[in-house]
Amino acid sequence: MISLSSKELLETSIKEYIIPSEKVAHVQVGNSLEHALLLLTRSGYSSIPVLDPSFRLHGLISSRLITDHILGLERFEFEKLEERKVENVMSTDLSTISIDSTFKEAFNLLIDQPFLCVVSSEGHFDGIMTRRVVLKELKKHIYQMIHSG
Ligand code: 4BW
């Protein structure tokens, strides 16, 4: 196996590490909060992308954002789950990377976020890069350094 130096690893493209869009659980613009909550619960993920039919990224929706939104003064207003759409509640404040980004760029951003959306310059959603993938690669790299040193 070819062993990369730490500098080489940081400069590696993220291309081979991304989870492709077809494997990413997501909701579509226009979906109700109820649909999003069902998908979040079934998939087990706490936050997922909101896309349109052309696979353009609009934001992220999470169980936390949904429960906060339906929380009334003394009760959960469950009727809002059916009435409201994901685009009214999703977060749009997100950092994205491109498929040509380096491991180093992703690594820095993944310190504060569990995953990053990979988006092309035309706004097409290509997939996600997760913290887990980065940790796995770092673990492999550290073990290789220990065993070669
Ligand atoms: O259903 C799950 N399957 C597996 N294999 N692992 C899971 C699952 N749910 C959670 N996990 C684990 C992962 O290690 O818990 C971590 C935190 O999950 P999260 O954030 O809070 O739901 C997971 O870490 P990760 O793989 O580094 O993923 C980071 C975040 O990326 C997840 C989730 O918001 C998003 N994500 C990951 N894979 C996804 C996805 N979103 C949609 N579709 C996917 N395939």
Backbone and ligand atoms as CSV (ligand in chain L), in Angstrom:
chain,resi,resn,atom,element,x,y,z
A,1,MET,N,N,0.836,-1.206,0.000
A,1,MET,CA,C,0.000,0.000,0.000
A,1,MET,C,C,0.878,1.267,0.000
A,2,ILE,N,N,0.523,2.247,-0.827
A,2,ILE,CA,C,1.324,3.482,-0.851
A,2,ILE,C,C,0.929,4.322,0.354
A,3,SER,N,N,1.926,4.742,1.132
A,3,SER,CA,C,1.610,5.522,2.316
A,3,SER,C,C,1.826,7.009,2.021
A,4,LEU,N,N,0.776,7.833,2.285
A,4,LEU,CA,C,0.848,9.267,1.996
A,4,LEU,C,C,1.519,10.000,3.146
A,5,SER,N,N,2.239,11.078,2.835
A,5,SER,CA,C,2.744,11.927,3.912
A,5,SER,C,C,1.548,12.744,4.400
A,6,SER,N,N,1.662,13.350,5.593
A,6,SER,CA,C,0.528,14.122,6.129
A,6,SER,C,C,0.175,15.271,5.180
A,7,LYS,N,N,1.219,15.880,4.586
A,7,LYS,CA,C,0.987,17.005,3.670
A,7,LYS,C,C,0.211,16.513,2.434
A,8,GLU,N,N,0.616,15.354,1.936
A,8,GLU,CA,C,-0.067,14.798,0.757
A,8,GLU,C,C,-1.536,14.498,1.075
A,9,LEU,N,N,-1.769,13.941,2.274
A,9,LEU,CA,C,-3.146,13.622,2.664
A,9,LEU,C,C,-3.987,14.897,2.677
A,10,LEU,N,N,-3.460,15.964,3.278
A,10,LEU,CA,C,-4.215,17.221,3.365
A,10,LEU,C,C,-4.508,17.810,1.983
A,11,GLU,N,N,-3.632,17.505,1.027
A,11,GLU,CA,C,-3.829,18.069,-0.317
A,11,GLU,C,C,-4.599,17.141,-1.260
A,12,THR,N,N,-4.974,15.952,-0.763
A,12,THR,CA,C,-5.736,15.000,-1.578
A,12,THR,C,C,-7.119,15.573,-1.888
A,13,SER,N,N,-7.637,15.253,-3.076
A,13,SER,CA,C,-8.992,15.699,-3.427
A,13,SER,C,C,-10.013,14.888,-2.614
A,14,ILE,N,N,-11.140,15.503,-2.319
A,14,ILE,CA,C,-12.171,14.811,-1.528
A,14,ILE,C,C,-13.004,13.850,-2.383
A,15,LYS,N,N,-12.779,13.912,-3.696
A,15,LYS,CA,C,-13.605,13.176,-4.669
A,15,LYS,C,C,-13.959,11.753,-4.230
A,16,GLU,N,N,-12.929,10.994,-3.843
A,16,GLU,CA,C,-13.180,9.580,-3.539
A,16,GLU,C,C,-13.802,9.354,-2.158
A,17,TYR,N,N,-13.951,10.416,-1.381
A,17,TYR,CA,C,-14.478,10.251,-0.023
A,17,TYR,C,C,-15.947,10.651,0.114
A,18,ILE,N,N,-16.544,11.170,-0.936
A,18,ILE,CA,C,-17.912,11.673,-0.737
A,18,ILE,C,C,-18.963,10.557,-0.828
A,19,ILE,N,N,-20.062,10.757,-0.106
A,19,ILE,CA,C,-21.219,9.857,-0.234
A,19,ILE,C,C,-22.049,10.449,-1.379
A,20,PRO,N,N,-22.225,9.710,-2.489
A,20,PRO,CA,C,-22.904,10.295,-3.651
A,20,PRO,C,C,-24.378,10.621,-3.385
A,21,SER,N,N,-24.868,11.614,-4.122
A,21,SER,CA,C,-26.225,12.131,-3.893
A,21,SER,C,C,-27.298,11.043,-3.843
A,22,GLU,N,N,-27.161,10.000,-4.682
A,22,GLU,CA,C,-28.216,8.970,-4.714
A,22,GLU,C,C,-28.283,8.159,-3.420
A,23,LYS,N,N,-27.223,8.263,-2.582
A,23,LYS,CA,C,-27.236,7.510,-1.324
A,23,LYS,C,C,-27.545,8.407,-0.131
A,24,VAL,N,N,-27.802,9.684,-0.395
A,24,VAL,CA,C,-28.054,10.626,0.701
A,24,VAL,C,C,-29.560,10.781,0.919
A,25,ALA,N,N,-30.003,10.529,2.157
A,25,ALA,CA,C,-31.418,10.742,2.488
A,25,ALA,C,C,-31.682,12.249,2.373
A,26,HIS,N,N,-32.768,12.628,1.703
A,26,HIS,CA,C,-33.055,14.061,1.543
A,26,HIS,C,C,-34.562,14.280,1.394
A,27,VAL,N,N,-34.976,15.535,1.539
A,27,VAL,CA,C,-36.377,15.882,1.261
A,27,VAL,C,C,-36.384,16.899,0.130
A,28,GLN,N,N,-37.581,17.120,-0.425
A,28,GLN,CA,C,-37.692,18.072,-1.531
A,28,GLN,C,C,-38.443,19.320,-1.093
A,29,VAL,N,N,-38.099,20.425,-1.722
A,29,VAL,CA,C,-38.830,21.671,-1.529
A,29,VAL,C,C,-40.308,21.363,-1.802
A,30,GLY,N,N,-41.194,21.843,-0.942
A,30,GLY,CA,C,-42.630,21.567,-1.118
A,30,GLY,C,C,-43.111,20.443,-0.215
A,31,ASN,N,N,-42.183,19.641,0.299
A,31,ASN,CA,C,-42.586,18.572,1.235
A,31,ASN,C,C,-43.037,19.197,2.562
A,32,SER,N,N,-43.981,18.524,3.218
A,32,SER,CA,C,-44.467,19.028,4.512
A,32,SER,C,C,-43.463,18.688,5.624
A,33,LEU,N,N,-43.626,19.370,6.743
A,33,LEU,CA,C,-42.772,19.081,7.909
A,33,LEU,C,C,-43.016,17.649,8.380
A,34,GLU,N,N,-44.277,17.209,8.233
A,34,GLU,CA,C,-44.604,15.843,8.665
A,34,GLU,C,C,-43.778,14.826,7.860
A,35,HIS,N,N,-43.715,15.034,6.548
A,35,HIS,CA,C,-42.952,14.126,5.694
A,35,HIS,C,C,-41.474,14.144,6.103
A,36,ALA,N,N,-40.950,15.346,6.341
A,36,ALA,CA,C,-39.532,15.467,6.718
A,36,ALA,C,C,-39.253,14.763,8.048
A,37,LEU,N,N,-40.168,14.932,9.007
A,37,LEU,CA,C,-39.963,14.318,10.326
A,37,LEU,C,C,-39.999,12.788,10.228
A,38,LEU,N,N,-40.912,12.300,9.369
A,38,LEU,CA,C,-40.984,10.843,9.146
A,38,LEU,C,C,-39.666,10.323,8.572
A,39,LEU,N,N,-39.149,11.041,7.575
A,39,LEU,CA,C,-37.908,10.610,6.927
A,39,LEU,C,C,-36.717,10.694,7.871
A,40,LEU,N,N,-36.667,11.773,8.651
A,40,LEU,CA,C,-35.565,11.927,9.613
A,40,LEU,C,C,-35.609,10.795,10.639
A,41,THR,N,N,-36.811,10.488,11.119
A,41,THR,CA,C,-36.950,9.446,12.135
A,41,THR,C,C,-36.590,8.086,11.556
A,42,ARG,N,N,-37.112,7.803,10.362
A,42,ARG,CA,C,-36.840,6.494,9.740
A,42,ARG,C,C,-35.374,6.319,9.375
A,43,SER,N,N,-34.733,7.388,8.885
A,43,SER,CA,C,-33.341,7.250,8.437
A,43,SER,C,C,-32.386,7.226,9.624
A,44,GLY,N,N,-32.800,7.826,10.728
A,44,GLY,CA,C,-31.917,7.884,11.901
A,44,GLY,C,C,-30.978,9.079,11.874
A,45,TYR,N,N,-30.980,9.876,10.792
A,45,TYR,CA,C,-30.092,11.047,10.712
A,45,TYR,C,C,-30.763,12.247,11.367
A,46,SER,N,N,-29.957,13.106,11.984
A,46,SER,CA,C,-30.559,14.238,12.680
A,46,SER,C,C,-30.769,15.441,11.767
A,47,SER,N,N,-30.054,15.484,10.636
A,47,SER,CA,C,-30.173,16.620,9.724
A,47,SER,C,C,-29.922,16.136,8.294
A,48,ILE,N,N,-30.754,16.566,7.348
A,48,ILE,CA,C,-30.604,16.109,5.958
A,48,ILE,C,C,-30.829,17.278,4.976
A,49,PRO,N,N,-30.309,17.166,3.759
A,49,PRO,CA,C,-30.464,18.255,2.782
A,49,PRO,C,C,-31.887,18.400,2.229
A,50,VAL,N,N,-32.203,19.646,1.838
A,50,VAL,CA,C,-33.462,19.949,1.142
A,50,VAL,C,C,-33.085,20.277,-0.305
A,51,LEU,N,N,-33.606,19.500,-1.252
A,51,LEU,CA,C,-33.254,19.673,-2.667
A,51,LEU,C,C,-34.496,19.994,-3.484
A,52,ASP,N,N,-34.286,20.493,-4.716
A,52,ASP,CA,C,-35.445,20.644,-5.613
A,52,ASP,C,C,-35.397,19.510,-6.648
A,53,PRO,N,N,-36.385,19.412,-7.524
A,53,PRO,CA,C,-36.402,18.282,-8.461
A,53,PRO,C,C,-35.173,18.233,-9.380
A,54,SER,N,N,-34.466,19.364,-9.560
A,54,SER,CA,C,-33.237,19.339,-10.379
A,54,SER,C,C,-31.996,19.084,-9.534
A,55,PHE,N,N,-32.208,18.624,-8.294
A,55,PHE,CA,C,-31.097,18.319,-7.392
A,55,PHE,C,C,-30.233,19.542,-7.076
A,56,ARG,N,N,-30.881,20.672,-6.909
A,56,ARG,CA,C,-30.164,21.864,-6.438
A,56,ARG,C,C,-30.416,21.964,-4.945
A,57,LEU,N,N,-29.355,22.365,-4.220
A,57,LEU,CA,C,-29.444,22.437,-2.761
A,57,LEU,C,C,-30.107,23.735,-2.306
A,58,HIS,N,N,-31.128,23.611,-1.410
A,58,HIS,CA,C,-31.798,24.805,-0.889
A,58,HIS,C,C,-31.502,25.046,0.583
A,59,GLY,N,N,-31.229,23.985,1.339
A,59,GLY,CA,C,-30.954,24.166,2.767
A,59,GLY,C,C,-30.864,22.834,3.473
A,60,LEU,N,N,-30.918,22.893,4.805
A,60,LEU,CA,C,-30.881,21.671,5.614
A,60,LEU,C,C,-32.063,21.681,6.570
A,61,ILE,N,N,-32.646,20.501,6.771
A,61,ILE,CA,C,-33.745,20.393,7.725
A,61,ILE,C,C,-33.353,19.366,8.789
A,62,SER,N,N,-33.713,19.659,10.043
A,62,SER,CA,C,-33.352,18.752,11.134
A,62,SER,C,C,-34.558,18.548,12.053
A,63,SER,N,N,-34.511,17.472,12.832
A,63,SER,CA,C,-35.593,17.207,13.791
A,63,SER,C,C,-35.676,18.371,14.781
A,64,ARG,N,N,-34.526,18.891,15.147
A,64,ARG,CA,C,-34.462,19.997,16.111
A,64,ARG,C,C,-35.206,21.240,15.571
A,65,LEU,N,N,-34.960,21.589,14.300
A,65,LEU,CA,C,-35.629,22.763,13.707
A,65,LEU,C,C,-37.136,22.546,13.671
A,66,ILE,N,N,-37.549,21.290,13.373
A,66,ILE,CA,C,-38.990,21.008,13.269
A,66,ILE,C,C,-39.652,21.086,14.645
A,67,THR,N,N,-39.052,20.459,15.640
A,67,THR,CA,C,-39.695,20.486,16.974
A,67,THR,C,C,-39.711,21.915,17.533
A,68,ASP,N,N,-38.647,22.681,17.274
A,68,ASP,CA,C,-38.627,24.090,17.715
A,68,ASP,C,C,-39.768,24.862,17.060
A,69,HIS,N,N,-40.000,24.585,15.764
A,69,HIS,CA,C,-41.010,25.317,15.006
A,69,HIS,C,C,-42.427,25.022,15.494
A,70,ILE,N,N,-42.695,23.791,15.913
A,70,ILE,CA,C,-44.072,23.458,16.306
A,70,ILE,C,C,-44.297,23.636,17.816
A,71,LEU,N,N,-43.253,24.073,18.507
A,71,LEU,CA,C,-43.384,24.263,19.958
A,71,LEU,C,C,-44.167,25.542,20.259
A,72,GLY,N,N,-45.362,25.377,20.831
A,72,GLY,CA,C,-46.167,26.526,21.220
A,72,GLY,C,C,-45.844,26.909,22.660
A,73,LEU,N,N,-46.720,27.727,23.251
A,73,LEU,CA,C,-46.444,28.170,24.625
A,73,LEU,C,C,-46.592,27.035,25.626
A,74,GLU,N,N,-47.644,26.218,25.426
A,74,GLU,CA,C,-47.883,25.156,26.410
A,74,GLU,C,C,-47.967,23.766,25.821
A,75,ARG,N,N,-47.886,23.687,24.486
A,75,ARG,CA,C,-47.998,22.370,23.861
A,75,ARG,C,C,-47.341,22.392,22.481
A,76,PHE,N,N,-47.109,21.193,21.950
A,76,PHE,CA,C,-46.644,21.110,20.561
A,76,PHE,C,C,-47.856,21.327,19.659
A,77,GLU,N,N,-47.725,22.207,18.673
A,77,GLU,CA,C,-48.835,22.463,17.750
A,77,GLU,C,C,-48.700,21.525,16.553
A,78,PHE,N,N,-49.114,20.267,16.769
A,78,PHE,CA,C,-48.884,19.202,15.781
A,78,PHE,C,C,-49.534,19.486,14.428
A,79,GLU,N,N,-50.615,20.306,14.434
A,79,GLU,CA,C,-51.302,20.607,13.171
A,79,GLU,C,C,-50.349,21.306,12.176
A,80,LYS,N,N,-49.329,21.989,12.712
A,80,LYS,CA,C,-48.376,22.691,11.830
A,80,LYS,C,C,-47.537,21.709,11.001
A,81,LEU,N,N,-47.424,20.488,11.485
A,81,LEU,CA,C,-46.612,19.497,10.767
A,81,LEU,C,C,-47.139,19.273,9.357
A,82,GLU,N,N,-48.469,19.259,9.240
A,82,GLU,CA,C,-49.101,19.018,7.947
A,82,GLU,C,C,-49.153,20.291,7.105
A,83,GLU,N,N,-49.367,21.434,7.813
A,83,GLU,CA,C,-49.569,22.707,7.105
A,83,GLU,C,C,-48.284,23.305,6.528
A,84,ARG,N,N,-47.207,23.248,7.304
A,84,ARG,CA,C,-45.979,23.969,6.915
A,84,ARG,C,C,-45.061,23.151,6.013
A,85,LYS,N,N,-44.337,23.876,5.164
A,85,LYS,CA,C,-43.407,23.242,4.217
A,85,LYS,C,C,-41.968,23.358,4.734
A,86,VAL,N,N,-41.143,22.435,4.285
A,86,VAL,CA,C,-39.754,22.429,4.765
A,86,VAL,C,C,-39.015,23.739,4.482
A,87,GLU,N,N,-39.329,24.383,3.343
A,87,GLU,CA,C,-38.595,25.611,3.002
A,87,GLU,C,C,-38.893,26.763,3.972
A,88,ASN,N,N,-40.003,26.664,4.756
A,88,ASN,CA,C,-40.317,27.706,5.738
A,88,ASN,C,C,-39.484,27.538,7.003
A,89,VAL,N,N,-38.908,26.390,7.184
A,89,VAL,CA,C,-38.259,26.067,8.459
A,89,VAL,C,C,-36.763,25.746,8.313
A,90,MET,N,N,-36.358,25.312,7.116
A,90,MET,CA,C,-34.967,24.843,6.933
A,90,MET,C,C,-33.953,25.948,7.232
A,91,SER,N,N,-32.730,25.499,7.488
A,91,SER,CA,C,-31.655,26.464,7.694
A,91,SER,C,C,-30.932,26.653,6.361
A,92,THR,N,N,-30.636,27.922,6.053
A,92,THR,CA,C,-29.966,28.205,4.777
A,92,THR,C,C,-28.541,28.697,5.013
A,93,ASP,N,N,-28.184,28.755,6.301
A,93,ASP,CA,C,-26.855,29.243,6.660
A,93,ASP,C,C,-25.905,28.038,6.713
A,94,LEU,N,N,-25.376,27.632,5.552
A,94,LEU,CA,C,-24.547,26.430,5.551
A,94,LEU,C,C,-23.311,26.617,4.690
A,95,SER,N,N,-22.230,25.943,5.105
A,95,SER,CA,C,-21.027,26.012,4.262
A,95,SER,C,C,-21.030,24.809,3.338
A,96,THR,N,N,-20.669,25.055,2.100
A,96,THR,CA,C,-20.607,23.955,1.132
A,96,THR,C,C,-19.173,23.852,0.596
A,97,ILE,N,N,-18.870,22.713,0.002
A,97,ILE,CA,C,-17.574,22.563,-0.664
A,97,ILE,C,C,-17.829,22.010,-2.062
A,98,SER,N,N,-16.793,22.047,-2.880
A,98,SER,CA,C,-16.966,21.494,-4.230
A,98,SER,C,C,-16.172,20.202,-4.316
A,99,ILE,N,N,-16.471,19.432,-5.332
A,99,ILE,CA,C,-15.838,18.131,-5.510
A,99,ILE,C,C,-14.321,18.268,-5.706
A,100,ASP,N,N,-13.879,19.463,-6.097
A,100,ASP,CA,C,-12.435,19.695,-6.292
A,100,ASP,C,C,-11.742,20.205,-5.036
A,101,SER,N,N,-12.494,20.343,-3.941
A,101,SER,CA,C,-11.870,20.813,-2.689
A,101,SER,C,C,-10.881,19.779,-2.176
A,102,THR,N,N,-9.985,20.248,-1.328
A,102,THR,CA,C,-8.993,19.330,-0.752
A,102,THR,C,C,-9.499,18.802,0.594
A,103,PHE,N,N,-8.868,17.733,1.016
A,103,PHE,CA,C,-9.146,17.126,2.307
A,103,PHE,C,C,-8.986,18.179,3.424
A,104,LYS,N,N,-7.959,19.037,3.259
A,104,LYS,CA,C,-7.676,20.054,4.281
A,104,LYS,C,C,-8.854,21.016,4.454
A,105,GLU,N,N,-9.448,21.464,3.333
A,105,GLU,CA,C,-10.586,22.388,3.415
A,105,GLU,C,C,-11.764,21.726,4.129
A,106,ALA,N,N,-12.021,20.456,3.760
A,106,ALA,CA,C,-13.137,19.728,4.366
A,106,ALA,C,C,-12.869,19.503,5.852
A,107,PHE,N,N,-11.659,19.104,6.167
A,107,PHE,CA,C,-11.226,18.813,7.518
A,107,PHE,C,C,-11.494,20.018,8.439
A,108,ASN,N,N,-11.093,21.209,7.986
A,108,ASN,CA,C,-11.289,22.417,8.795
A,108,ASN,C,C,-12.766,22.680,9.063
A,109,LEU,N,N,-13.594,22.547,8.027
A,109,LEU,CA,C,-15.027,22.839,8.194
A,109,LEU,C,C,-15.719,21.773,9.031
A,110,LEU,N,N,-15.227,20.511,8.949
A,110,LEU,CA,C,-15.890,19.414,9.666
A,110,LEU,C,C,-15.601,19.422,11.169
A,111,ILE,N,N,-14.772,20.343,11.610
A,111,ILE,CA,C,-14.551,20.468,13.059
A,111,ILE,C,C,-15.855,20.970,13.701
A,112,ASP,N,N,-16.529,21.880,13.015
A,112,ASP,CA,C,-17.739,22.484,13.591
A,112,ASP,C,C,-19.049,21.943,13.042
A,113,GLN,N,N,-18.997,21.127,11.976
A,113,GLN,CA,C,-20.240,20.597,11.389
A,113,GLN,C,C,-20.097,19.104,11.160
A,114,PRO,N,N,-21.174,18.330,11.389
A,114,PRO,CA,C,-21.057,16.884,11.214
A,114,PRO,C,C,-20.929,16.439,9.755
A,115,PHE,N,N,-21.428,17.237,8.825
A,115,PHE,CA,C,-21.250,16.897,7.404
A,115,PHE,C,C,-21.299,18.155,6.550
A,116,LEU,N,N,-20.757,18.029,5.335
A,116,LEU,CA,C,-20.741,19.166,4.406
A,116,LEU,C,C,-21.431,18.756,3.117
A,117,CYS,N,N,-22.200,19.653,2.545
A,117,CYS,CA,C,-22.821,19.363,1.251
A,117,CYS,C,C,-21.813,19.702,0.156
A,118,VAL,N,N,-21.694,18.792,-0.807
A,118,VAL,CA,C,-20.787,19.010,-1.931
A,118,VAL,C,C,-21.635,19.509,-3.101
A,119,VAL,N,N,-21.322,20.738,-3.536
A,119,VAL,CA,C,-22.160,21.399,-4.550
A,119,VAL,C,C,-21.272,21.882,-5.695
A,120,SER,N,N,-21.737,21.717,-6.930
A,120,SER,CA,C,-20.948,22.166,-8.089
A,120,SER,C,C,-21.119,23.669,-8.269
A,121,SER,N,N,-20.307,24.259,-9.165
A,121,SER,CA,C,-20.394,25.716,-9.373
A,121,SER,C,C,-21.756,26.098,-9.960
A,122,GLU,N,N,-22.458,25.128,-10.573
A,122,GLU,CA,C,-23.809,25.419,-11.110
A,122,GLU,C,C,-24.884,25.204,-10.055
A,123,GLY,N,N,-24.480,24.845,-8.841
A,123,GLY,CA,C,-25.450,24.677,-7.752
A,123,GLY,C,C,-26.020,23.272,-7.655
A,124,HIS,N,N,-25.466,22.336,-8.439
A,124,HIS,CA,C,-25.963,20.954,-8.399
A,124,HIS,C,C,-25.425,20.235,-7.173
A,125,PHE,N,N,-26.306,19.500,-6.478
A,125,PHE,CA,C,-25.913,18.765,-5.275
A,125,PHE,C,C,-25.249,17.444,-5.679
A,126,ASP,N,N,-23.957,17.288,-5.337
A,126,ASP,CA,C,-23.217,16.072,-5.729
A,126,ASP,C,C,-23.178,15.019,-4.633
A,127,GLY,N,N,-23.421,15.416,-3.381
A,127,GLY,CA,C,-23.368,14.449,-2.280
A,127,GLY,C,C,-22.933,15.120,-0.992
A,128,ILE,N,N,-22.474,14.302,-0.039
A,128,ILE,CA,C,-22.005,14.883,1.233
A,128,ILE,C,C,-20.653,14.294,1.618
A,129,MET,N,N,-19.945,15.042,2.442
A,129,MET,CA,C,-18.688,14.555,3.022
A,129,MET,C,C,-18.927,14.567,4.531
A,130,THR,N,N,-18.773,13.424,5.180
A,130,THR,CA,C,-19.104,13.345,6.604
A,130,THR,C,C,-17.864,13.350,7.499
A,131,ARG,N,N,-18.084,13.681,8.741
A,131,ARG,CA,C,-17.023,13.686,9.751
A,131,ARG,C,C,-16.460,12.264,9.914
A,132,ARG,N,N,-17.373,11.271,9.821
A,132,ARG,CA,C,-16.959,9.875,9.998
A,132,ARG,C,C,-15.882,9.464,8.983
A,133,VAL,N,N,-16.098,9.850,7.728
A,133,VAL,CA,C,-15.157,9.498,6.666
A,133,VAL,C,C,-13.783,10.121,6.941
A,134,VAL,N,N,-13.800,11.382,7.381
A,134,VAL,CA,C,-12.536,12.073,7.670
A,134,VAL,C,C,-11.827,11.419,8.847
A,135,LEU,N,N,-12.584,11.077,9.889
A,135,LEU,CA,C,-11.966,10.433,11.065
A,135,LEU,C,C,-11.371,9.075,10.687
A,136,LYS,N,N,-12.090,8.327,9.829
A,136,LYS,CA,C,-11.588,7.019,9.398
A,136,LYS,C,C,-10.260,7.161,8.652
A,137,GLU,N,N,-10.187,8.157,7.753
A,137,GLU,CA,C,-8.952,8.375,6.984
A,137,GLU,C,C,-7.818,8.814,7.898
A,138,LEU,N,N,-8.124,9.682,8.858
A,138,LEU,CA,C,-7.090,10.148,9.791
A,138,LEU,C,C,-6.570,8.991,10.627
A,139,LYS,N,N,-7.495,8.118,11.064
A,139,LYS,CA,C,-7.109,6.962,11.877
A,139,LYS,C,C,-6.148,6.081,11.070
A,140,LYS,N,N,-6.533,5.813,9.797
A,140,LYS,CA,C,-5.701,4.979,8.926
A,140,LYS,C,C,-4.305,5.599,8.790
A,141,HIS,N,N,-4.298,6.911,8.599
A,141,HIS,CA,C,-3.042,7.630,8.395
A,141,HIS,C,C,-2.155,7.573,9.645
A,142,ILE,N,N,-2.749,7.791,10.808
A,142,ILE,CA,C,-1.974,7.778,12.060
A,142,ILE,C,C,-1.404,6.378,12.301
A,143,TYR,N,N,-2.215,5.347,12.061
A,143,TYR,CA,C,-1.733,3.967,12.265
A,143,TYR,C,C,-0.564,3.655,11.328
A,144,GLN,N,N,-0.682,4.129,10.069
A,144,GLN,CA,C,0.408,3.891,9.103
A,144,GLN,C,C,1.683,4.576,9.574
A,145,MET,N,N,1.554,5.805,10.110
A,145,MET,CA,C,2.729,6.542,10.578
A,145,MET,C,C,3.385,5.816,11.742
A,146,ILE,N,N,2.532,5.301,12.678
A,146,ILE,CA,C,3.066,4.602,13.850
A,146,ILE,C,C,3.818,3.340,13.407
A,147,HIS,N,N,3.194,2.599,12.468
A,147,HIS,CA,C,3.808,1.328,12.073
A,147,HIS,C,C,5.005,1.465,11.139
A,148,SER,N,N,5.116,2.652,10.500
A,148,SER,CA,C,6.290,2.811,9.620
A,148,SER,C,C,7.426,3.507,10.372
A,149,GLY,N,N,7.136,4.006,11.561
A,149,GLY,CA,C,8.143,4.798,12.276
A,149,GLY,C,C,8.907,4.059,13.312
L,1,4BW,O1,O,-28.573,5.458,9.938
L,1,4BW,C1,C,-27.364,5.513,10.232
L,1,4BW,N1,N,-26.503,4.648,9.628
L,1,4BW,C2,C,-25.150,4.682,9.947
L,1,4BW,N2,N,-24.336,3.822,9.316
L,1,4BW,N3,N,-24.609,5.563,10.835
L,1,4BW,C3,C,-25.438,6.426,11.452
L,1,4BW,C4,C,-26.812,6.465,11.172
L,1,4BW,N4,N,-27.351,7.457,11.900
L,1,4BW,C5,C,-26.340,8.031,12.603
L,1,4BW,N5,N,-25.191,7.394,12.344
L,1,4BW,C6,C,-23.880,7.693,12.987
L,1,4BW,C7,C,-22.856,8.120,11.981
L,1,4BW,O2,O,-21.567,7.805,12.456
L,1,4BW,O3,O,-24.063,8.820,13.910
L,1,4BW,C8,C,-23.299,9.944,13.444
L,1,4BW,C9,C,-24.066,11.210,13.617
L,1,4BW,O4,O,-25.251,11.167,12.820
L,1,4BW,P1,P,-26.105,12.451,12.552
L,1,4BW,O5,O,-25.281,13.285,11.450
L,1,4BW,O6,O,-26.156,13.305,13.776
L,1,4BW,O7,O,-27.421,12.014,11.994
L,1,4BW,C10,C,-23.026,9.643,11.964
L,1,4BW,O8,O,-21.833,10.343,11.626
L,1,4BW,P2,P,-21.446,10.602,10.128
L,1,4BW,O9,O,-21.501,9.342,9.301
L,1,4BW,O10,O,-20.110,11.337,10.143
L,1,4BW,O11,O,-22.570,11.564,9.568
L,1,4BW,C11,C,-22.603,12.925,9.928
L,1,4BW,C12,C,-23.926,13.518,9.569
L,1,4BW,O12,O,-24.076,13.459,8.147
L,1,4BW,C13,C,-25.108,12.773,10.145
L,1,4BW,C14,C,-26.215,13.136,9.176
L,1,4BW,O13,O,-26.757,14.419,9.473
L,1,4BW,C15,C,-25.458,13.256,7.838
L,1,4BW,N6,N,-25.532,12.017,7.052
L,1,4BW,C16,C,-24.631,11.013,7.027
L,1,4BW,N7,N,-24.954,10.062,6.127
L,1,4BW,C17,C,-26.101,10.480,5.554
L,1,4BW,C18,C,-26.471,11.726,6.143
L,1,4BW,N8,N,-27.569,12.382,5.784
L,1,4BW,C19,C,-28.342,11.826,4.827
L,1,4BW,N9,N,-28.066,10.654,4.212
L,1,4BW,C20,C,-26.962,9.931,4.537
L,1,4BW,N10,N,-26.701,8.780,3.896
